[in-house]
Amino acid sequence: MQPKYWDRWLDASIVGGFTRLGYQLRRPHFAPLPESLAGRHIAITGANSGLGAAATQMLAARGARISLLCRSTDAAQALVRELAAQHPQAQLEVVACDLADMASIDAAAAALADAPPLDALINNAGVLNRQRELDERGREQSFAINVLGTFALTWALSPRLREDGRIVTVSSGGMYGAALNLRDPEFRQRRWDGVRAYAEHKRAQLVLTRRWAELWPRRKVNAMHPGWAATPGVARSLPGFSRVMGPLLRPPEEGIDTAVWLAVAPEVARSGAFWCDRRVRPTVRIARTRPRPGDAARLWRMCVEATGRGAEGQPAA
Ligand SMILES: NC(=O)c1ccc[n+]([C@@H]2O[C@H](COP(=O)([O-])OP(=O)(O)OC[C@H]3O[C@@H](n4cnc5c(N)ncnc54)[C@H](OP(=O)(O)O)[C@@H]3O)[C@@H](O)[C@H]2O)c1
């Protein structure tokens, strides 16, 4: 794909780049995804809904083996039945995994112990909570899922991932609006703002992505944002936005295309980058949101202290 000024203009305009318009204009320049993924094993979180279900469908259509790591296992089983009928060559298994629960994360990793090594992990599951909700341990729930759960699962599955495997984390363009907040990540001292909390978590996912890329240089470890896609999550968390933008929202398969591409395409050459529509995108649009030296080490330490996992990966301050 040749660099195009119009592509950068679309991206800078936000609405142009994030909606279906952006995808439709860029798509003619995309190489097809590999026709067959037979023999590839890919794990994906939140596979039962929205973008995750679309990714699972795209991978199943190409004959991959897919581990659907899901909290809602009934919904995941229903999807598996539907996809198995359409794509009998795919191998689909549901693995219970609640990202807010460390024991569930460990059990999911253990359940994959006897499976073939993973070629890719897609960290797709995520939430934007309009109300501040605490989990059983008193942790703010969306931080526990988006940051701590994603961190702990990636760590737990790393030994099951091929040495040259891929990790893709579905972040968000919402990240552009916020800096990392390491002083009060769970909004104990601030008035709750779910959109802001979500933006901070998605920024944190990018910081973690860069650390994973440093730790595992043989792997391709990337984050991406899907633009704005019509999913149950968006309809539930942002009903006004969903109504107003409805016709412009991407279908889920357009939003998640780049994550699937990053997970399986031979031409992906970069690691530690932030992508949308198969192109590396800037990570900072507002200067005050730029991570500061030492942030990655502080975030990592916070994740280790909260999860009891990953101490060996602690970056030097
Ligand atoms: N749609 C967009 O425009 C958009 C834009 C930017 C980024 N994203 C990101 O894309 C990802 C997918 O979102 P979506 O739009 O497809 O929303 P969605 O339809 O609500 O899907 C979210 C998925 O995350 C799962 N999940 C939530 N909490 C979980 C937990 N504790 N443990 C395990 N899984 C959990 C959900 O499972 P349950 O069914 O059990 O709740 C569901 O499968 C998210 O990370 C989101 O932040 C989406």
The ligand as a Gaussian input file, in Angstrom:
#p B3LYP/6-31G(d) Opt

LIG

0 1
 N      -17.117000      -1.040000      18.808000
 C      -16.306000      -0.004000      18.725000
 O      -16.566000       0.993000      18.031000
 C      -15.012000      -0.010000      19.487000
 C      -14.170000       1.105000      19.339000
 C      -12.952000       1.101000      20.002000
 C      -12.575000       0.019000      20.742000
 N      -13.422000      -1.038000      20.901000
 C      -12.975000      -2.171000      21.705000
 O      -13.288000      -3.368000      21.054000
 C      -13.411000      -4.430000      21.987000
 C      -14.689000      -5.204000      21.714000
 O      -15.780000      -4.351000      21.974000
 P      -17.200000      -4.464000      21.237000
 O      -17.485000      -3.111000      20.700000
 O      -17.205000      -5.620000      20.358000
 O      -18.147000      -4.641000      22.508000
 P      -19.037000      -5.875000      23.009000
 O      -19.947000      -6.325000      21.932000
 O      -19.634000      -5.412000      24.301000
 O      -17.978000      -7.006000      23.305000
 C      -17.159000      -6.927000      24.440000
 C      -16.691000      -8.314000      24.788000
 O      -15.865000      -8.210000      25.964000
 C      -16.291000      -9.224000      26.851000
 N      -16.031000      -8.951000      28.266000
 C      -16.471000      -7.937000      29.012000
 N      -16.093000      -8.111000      30.290000
 C      -15.430000      -9.287000      30.329000
 C      -14.793000     -10.022000      31.374000
 N      -14.829000      -9.623000      32.654000
 N      -14.169000     -11.174000      31.060000
 C      -14.157000     -11.624000      29.789000
 N      -14.763000     -10.984000      28.765000
 C      -15.378000      -9.818000      29.045000
 C      -17.783000      -9.289000      26.651000
 O      -18.274000     -10.480000      27.230000
 P      -19.780000     -10.577000      27.821000
 O      -20.655000     -10.885000      26.639000
 O      -19.652000     -11.672000      28.810000
 O      -20.087000      -9.256000      28.438000
 C      -17.848000      -9.256000      25.143000
 O      -17.602000     -10.523000      24.621000
 C      -13.356000      -3.770000      23.367000
 O      -12.059000      -3.898000      23.907000
 C      -13.647000      -2.324000      23.066000
 O      -13.090000      -1.461000      24.012000
 C      -14.633000      -1.073000      20.282000

